[in-house]
C-alpha cells in the first residue's frame, strides 16, 4: 500500500529563531519518497515555514486520513503559551507573546493521529526548546500519542544570538540518501552516532507501540518521552483502536461505531460520563460519524463533548474545549440537510459565545449562516 510523508519545518522569522529549521528540507527532499516512507511508493507533502496553524492542521488532517503508513518529519522549535503552559511548535509569525495564536499546539498533532492504527504512524523529530519549555519538558514529557513510533531529540536553547542547526534531522536525511531505510530504531541510533556531542545534552525520544499491543502496554519509553499504550476495564481488553481503524478502512462504519460505543459505555460505568476515558470515546465516535459521512451526528457529538468538558470545569480556552467546538463548527458546515443544520446552529452559536476559538470571526460566521438558513425552506 502506498505511504504518505509529511515534511514540516518551521521556525520564526527574526530574533525569535532558535534553529534554521528549513535548511533540512533540501536534504530530505533529495531522498526518494519510497525511502522516506519505507513503502514501495509514497506521496510527499512539504510545509516550509508555514504561516498559519490552521493551514498546517488541514494538511496534517489530510495526511492522517490517508490509508497506509504515515511518516511525519518535524523540525523546529517549541514554546509554551503563556496561559495554558502547553507546548507549541513555532511557525513563521510566532513571537513570545503570540504563541497561543500563531503557533501549532503540539496537542493538535497528537489528536489528529489518535485514530490511526498502532504501528501505522511514525514521527521523526528534531526540536529545539526555549528556556521555559526546556525546563518543563525535563519534568513533564512530550506526549505524542498512543500507538505512534516516535524517534528524535529535543535540544536546549542555543547560545544567545546563535541559530542552531537541525543536525539530527540532517543526519537522518543523509543516511536515507543512501537509498536504504533501516528500521527506525537503527536509523535513530545511527543518526545519534553522528552527533555525539549534542546527543549527550539532549532529551532523546525513542518509543513505539507495535501492531496488536495488548493491555500490558507494547510501548517503550525513551529518555523524556511518555507513550501510554495501556487500556484497562474495557470490553475484551487490549487496544480497540486498531480494530476500529480496520473497520473504518473496510467501510464497516456501523461496526466501528458499535465497538466504540461499547468502550464508551464501559468508561461511563467505570469512571462516569464526564471522565477523560468517556470523553475520549465520545470524541472517537464523533470522528467515526465524520468518516461515515454523517456530519450532523458528528457535529452533535462534538457539541456534547464540548459541553461536557465545560461542565467539568475546563476553561473555555483549553485546547481540548477549543478543538471540540472547532470540529463541531466544521462538521456543521458540512451538513446538507437544511432542517438539521438549522436545528444544531443555535447550540453551536451559544457555544461560540463561550468559546470563540483562535479563528477571528467564528461566531459571526455561525450567526450569518444561521440567518441564511432561516430564509431557506
C-alpha positions as CSV (number, residue, x, y, z in Angstrom):
1,X,0.0,0.0,0.0
2,X,1.4,3.5,-0.8
3,X,2.6,5.6,2.0
4,X,2.3,9.2,2.9
5,X,5.1,11.5,4.1
6,X,4.7,14.9,5.7
7,X,7.8,17.1,5.9
8,X,7.2,20.0,8.3
9,X,10.0,22.5,9.0
10,X,9.2,25.8,10.7
11,X,10.8,28.5,12.9
12,X,10.0,32.2,13.5
13,X,11.3,34.9,11.3
14,X,13.6,37.3,13.1
15,X,15.0,37.4,16.6
16,X,12.9,34.6,17.9
17,X,14.5,32.0,15.7
18,X,16.4,29.3,17.6
19,X,17.0,26.9,14.8
20,X,17.3,27.1,11.0
21,X,14.6,24.5,10.5
22,X,14.0,24.8,6.8
23,X,17.7,24.2,6.0
24,X,17.0,20.5,6.3
25,X,14.3,20.4,3.7
26,X,16.6,20.3,0.6
27,X,18.4,17.3,2.1
28,X,15.1,15.5,2.9
29,X,13.7,16.4,-0.5
30,X,16.6,14.7,-2.2
31,X,15.6,11.4,-0.7
32,X,13.5,9.1,-2.7
33,X,9.9,9.3,-1.4
34,X,9.7,5.5,-1.1
35,X,12.8,5.6,1.1
36,X,11.3,8.3,3.2
37,X,8.2,6.3,3.7
38,X,9.6,2.8,3.8
39,X,7.0,1.7,1.2
40,X,7.1,0.9,-2.5
41,X,5.6,4.3,-3.4
42,X,4.7,7.4,-1.4
43,X,3.1,10.8,-1.6
44,X,5.1,13.6,-0.1
45,X,3.7,16.9,1.3
46,X,6.2,19.6,2.2
47,X,5.5,22.5,4.5
48,X,8.3,25.1,4.7
49,X,7.9,27.9,7.3
50,X,4.1,27.9,7.2
51,X,2.4,31.0,8.5
52,X,-1.0,29.8,9.9
53,X,-1.6,26.9,12.4
54,X,-4.9,26.2,10.8
55,X,-3.2,25.6,7.4
56,X,-0.8,23.1,9.0
57,X,-3.7,21.4,10.7
58,X,-5.5,21.0,7.4
59,X,-2.5,19.3,5.8
60,X,-1.9,17.2,8.9
61,X,-5.6,16.1,9.0
62,X,-5.5,15.1,5.3
63,X,-2.3,13.1,5.8
64,X,-3.7,11.4,8.9
65,X,-6.8,10.4,6.9
66,X,-4.8,8.7,4.1
67,X,-4.7,4.9,4.1
68,X,-1.4,3.2,4.5
69,X,1.7,4.1,6.5
70,X,2.3,7.7,7.5
71,X,5.7,9.2,8.3
72,X,5.9,12.7,9.7
73,X,9.2,14.6,9.8
74,X,9.1,17.6,12.2
75,X,11.9,20.1,12.5
76,X,11.5,23.3,14.5
77,X,11.3,24.8,18.0
78,X,9.0,24.5,20.9
79,X,7.5,27.3,23.1
80,X,4.9,27.4,25.9
81,X,1.8,29.5,25.5
82,X,1.5,32.0,28.4
83,X,-2.0,31.0,29.6
84,X,-2.1,27.1,29.5
85,X,1.7,26.5,29.6
86,X,1.3,23.9,26.8
87,X,4.0,23.2,24.2
88,X,3.5,24.7,20.7
89,X,5.5,24.3,17.5
90,X,6.5,27.8,16.5
91,X,5.6,29.0,13.0
92,X,7.0,31.8,10.8
93,X,5.0,34.6,12.5
94,X,5.3,33.3,16.1
95,X,6.7,35.6,18.8
96,X,6.9,35.1,22.5
97,X,3.7,37.0,23.1
98,X,1.7,35.4,20.3
99,X,2.4,31.7,20.8
100,X,-1.2,30.9,21.6
101,X,-2.5,32.4,18.3
102,X,0.4,31.9,15.8
103,X,2.0,28.6,16.7
104,X,0.8,25.0,16.3
105,X,-0.3,23.3,19.6
106,X,1.6,20.0,19.9
107,X,-1.6,18.5,21.1
108,X,-3.1,19.0,17.7
109,X,-0.5,16.6,16.3
110,X,-1.4,14.0,18.9
111,X,-5.1,14.5,18.4
112,X,-5.0,14.2,14.6
113,X,-3.1,10.9,14.8
114,X,-5.1,9.2,17.6
115,X,-7.4,7.1,15.3
116,X,-4.7,5.7,13.2
117,X,-3.9,2.0,13.8
118,X,-1.0,1.2,16.1
119,X,2.2,0.8,14.1
120,X,0.9,2.7,11.1
121,X,2.4,6.1,12.1
122,X,6.0,7.2,12.6
123,X,7.3,10.6,13.8
124,X,10.9,11.7,13.4
125,X,11.5,15.0,15.3
126,X,14.4,17.4,15.7
127,X,13.2,20.1,18.1
128,X,14.9,22.9,20.0
129,X,13.2,24.4,23.0
130,X,13.4,27.8,24.6
131,X,14.5,28.0,28.2
132,X,11.0,27.8,29.8
133,X,9.9,24.9,27.6
134,X,13.2,23.1,28.1
135,X,12.8,23.2,31.9
136,X,9.2,22.0,31.7
137,X,9.9,19.1,29.3
138,X,12.6,17.8,31.5
139,X,10.0,17.1,34.2
140,X,6.8,16.7,32.0
141,X,7.4,14.5,28.9
142,X,6.2,15.5,25.5
143,X,3.1,13.4,24.7
144,X,2.9,12.3,21.1
145,X,0.0,9.9,21.4
146,X,-0.7,6.2,21.7
147,X,0.5,3.7,19.1
148,X,2.9,6.0,17.3
149,X,6.6,5.3,16.7
150,X,8.5,8.4,17.8
151,X,12.2,9.0,17.4
152,X,14.4,12.1,17.6
153,X,15.6,14.6,20.1
154,X,14.7,17.8,21.9
155,X,17.7,20.2,22.3
156,X,18.1,23.0,24.8
157,X,18.2,26.6,23.5
158,X,21.4,27.5,21.7
159,X,23.7,30.2,23.0
160,X,22.5,33.7,22.8
161,X,22.4,35.3,19.4
162,X,23.1,31.9,17.9
163,X,20.9,30.0,15.5
164,X,21.2,26.2,15.8
165,X,21.4,23.7,13.0
166,X,18.9,20.7,12.9
167,X,21.9,18.3,12.9
168,X,19.9,15.3,14.0
169,X,17.4,15.5,11.1
170,X,20.2,16.3,8.7
171,X,21.9,13.1,9.8
172,X,18.7,11.2,9.3
173,X,18.3,12.7,5.8
174,X,22.0,12.0,4.9
175,X,21.6,8.3,6.0
176,X,18.4,7.9,3.9
177,X,20.0,9.4,0.8
178,X,21.9,6.2,0.6
179,X,18.7,4.7,-0.7
180,X,18.2,2.3,2.2
181,X,15.9,2.9,5.2
182,X,16.8,0.7,8.1
183,X,14.4,0.0,10.9
184,X,13.7,3.3,12.6
185,X,15.3,2.3,15.9
186,X,18.5,1.6,14.0
187,X,18.2,4.8,11.9
188,X,17.8,6.8,15.1
189,X,20.9,5.2,16.7
190,X,23.0,5.9,13.6
191,X,21.9,9.5,13.5
192,X,22.8,10.0,17.1
193,X,26.2,8.4,16.5
194,X,26.8,11.3,14.1
195,X,26.1,14.0,16.7
196,X,27.6,12.5,19.9
197,X,28.4,15.9,21.5
198,X,24.8,17.2,21.1
199,X,23.1,13.9,22.0
200,X,24.8,13.9,25.4
201,X,22.8,17.0,26.4
202,X,19.5,16.4,24.6
203,X,16.3,14.7,25.6
204,X,16.3,11.6,23.4
205,X,13.0,10.2,22.1
206,X,12.7,6.6,21.3
207,X,9.3,4.9,21.7
208,X,6.9,2.7,19.8
209,X,3.7,0.6,20.2
210,X,3.7,-2.3,17.8
211,X,0.6,-3.5,16.0
212,X,-1.6,-5.5,18.3
213,X,-0.2,-4.1,21.5
214,X,-2.1,-5.7,24.4
215,X,-3.2,-4.4,27.8
216,X,0.3,-4.7,29.2
217,X,1.5,-1.9,27.0
218,X,3.6,-2.7,24.0
219,X,5.0,0.8,24.4
220,X,8.6,1.6,25.1
221,X,9.9,4.8,26.7
222,X,13.0,6.7,25.9
223,X,14.5,9.5,27.9
224,X,11.8,12.1,28.5
225,X,9.1,10.6,26.3
226,X,5.8,9.2,27.5
227,X,3.7,6.9,25.4
228,X,0.8,5.3,27.1
229,X,-0.2,2.1,25.4
230,X,-2.4,0.6,28.1
231,X,-6.2,0.2,28.1
232,X,-7.9,-1.2,31.4
233,X,-11.8,-2.1,32.4
234,X,-12.8,-2.2,28.8
235,X,-14.8,-4.9,26.9
236,X,-12.4,-7.7,25.9
237,X,-9.2,-6.0,26.9
238,X,-6.4,-5.0,24.6
239,X,-6.3,-1.9,22.3
240,X,-9.5,-1.5,20.4
241,X,-8.2,1.4,18.2
242,X,-6.7,-1.0,15.7
243,X,-9.9,-2.9,15.3
244,X,-11.9,0.3,14.9
245,X,-9.5,1.7,12.3
246,X,-9.5,-1.5,10.4
247,X,-13.4,-1.5,10.3
248,X,-13.3,2.1,9.0
249,X,-10.8,1.3,6.3
250,X,-13.0,-1.6,5.2
251,X,-16.1,0.6,5.1
252,X,-17.8,-1.1,8.1
253,X,-18.7,2.2,9.8
254,X,-21.6,0.7,11.8
255,X,-19.3,-2.0,13.2
256,X,-16.7,0.6,14.1
257,X,-19.2,2.8,15.9
258,X,-20.7,-0.2,17.7
259,X,-17.3,-1.2,19.1
260,X,-16.5,2.4,20.1
261,X,-19.9,2.7,21.8
262,X,-19.2,-0.4,23.9
263,X,-16.0,1.1,25.1
264,X,-17.7,4.4,25.8
265,X,-20.4,2.7,27.9
266,X,-17.8,0.8,29.8
267,X,-15.9,4.0,30.5
268,X,-19.1,5.7,31.7
269,X,-19.9,2.8,34.0
270,X,-16.4,2.7,35.4
271,X,-15.5,6.4,35.7
272,X,-18.6,8.5,35.0
273,X,-19.9,10.4,31.9
274,X,-17.5,13.3,32.4
275,X,-14.4,11.2,32.8
276,X,-11.4,11.6,30.5
277,X,-12.0,8.0,29.3
278,X,-15.6,8.6,28.5
279,X,-14.9,11.8,26.7
280,X,-12.2,10.2,24.7
281,X,-14.6,7.6,23.4
282,X,-17.2,10.2,22.7
283,X,-14.6,12.0,20.6
284,X,-13.8,8.8,18.8
285,X,-17.4,8.3,17.9
286,X,-17.6,11.9,16.6
287,X,-14.7,11.2,14.3
288,X,-16.3,7.9,13.2
289,X,-19.5,9.8,12.3
290,X,-17.4,12.1,10.2
291,X,-15.7,9.1,8.4
292,X,-19.2,7.7,7.8
293,X,-20.3,10.9,6.1
294,X,-22.8,11.7,8.9
295,X,-21.9,15.4,9.5
296,X,-24.9,16.1,11.6
297,X,-24.2,13.3,14.1
298,X,-20.6,14.2,14.2
299,X,-21.5,17.9,14.9
300,X,-24.0,16.9,17.6
301,X,-21.4,14.7,19.3
302,X,-18.7,17.3,19.3
303,X,-21.2,19.8,20.8
304,X,-21.9,17.3,23.5
305,X,-18.2,16.7,24.2
306,X,-17.5,20.5,24.4
307,X,-20.4,21.0,26.8
308,X,-19.3,18.1,29.0
309,X,-15.7,19.5,29.2
310,X,-17.0,22.9,30.1
311,X,-19.4,21.4,32.7
312,X,-16.4,19.6,34.2
313,X,-14.7,22.9,34.8
314,X,-12.4,23.0,31.9
315,X,-11.6,26.5,30.7
316,X,-13.1,27.9,27.6
317,X,-9.7,28.4,26.1
318,X,-8.4,24.9,27.0
319,X,-7.1,23.2,23.8
320,X,-9.5,20.2,24.2
321,X,-12.5,22.5,24.5
322,X,-11.5,24.7,21.6
323,X,-10.8,21.6,19.5
324,X,-14.2,20.2,20.2
325,X,-16.0,23.4,19.3
326,X,-13.9,23.9,16.2
327,X,-14.7,20.4,15.0
328,X,-18.4,20.9,15.7
329,X,-18.3,24.1,13.7
330,X,-16.5,22.4,10.8
331,X,-19.0,19.5,10.7
332,X,-21.9,21.9,10.9
333,X,-20.7,23.5,7.7
334,X,-20.8,20.0,6.0
335,X,-24.5,19.3,6.8
336,X,-26.6,19.1,3.6
337,X,-29.9,18.9,5.3
338,X,-31.2,22.4,6.0
339,X,-33.5,21.4,8.8
340,X,-30.8,19.5,10.7
341,X,-28.3,22.4,10.2
342,X,-30.9,24.9,11.4
343,X,-31.6,22.6,14.5
344,X,-27.9,22.4,15.5
345,X,-27.0,26.0,14.7
346,X,-28.3,27.7,17.9
347,X,-26.4,25.3,20.1
348,X,-23.2,26.0,18.2
349,X,-23.8,29.7,18.3
350,X,-24.3,29.5,22.1
351,X,-21.0,27.6,22.5
352,X,-19.2,30.0,20.2
353,X,-20.2,32.8,22.6
354,X,-18.3,31.0,25.4
355,X,-15.6,29.5,23.2
356,X,-14.6,32.0,20.4
357,X,-11.6,29.9,19.5
358,X,-8.5,31.2,17.7
359,X,-10.0,32.0,14.3
360,X,-11.3,35.5,14.2
361,X,-14.9,35.9,13.2
362,X,-16.0,32.3,14.0
363,X,-19.1,33.5,15.9
364,X,-20.0,36.0,13.2
365,X,-19.8,33.1,10.7
366,X,-22.2,30.9,12.6
367,X,-24.7,33.8,13.1
368,X,-24.5,34.7,9.4
369,X,-25.1,31.1,8.3
370,X,-28.0,30.8,10.7
371,X,-29.7,33.9,9.2
372,X,-29.3,32.4,5.7
373,X,-30.8,29.0,6.9
374,X,-33.8,30.8,8.3
375,X,-34.7,32.0,4.9
376,X,-34.4,28.6,3.3
377,X,-37.2,26.0,3.0
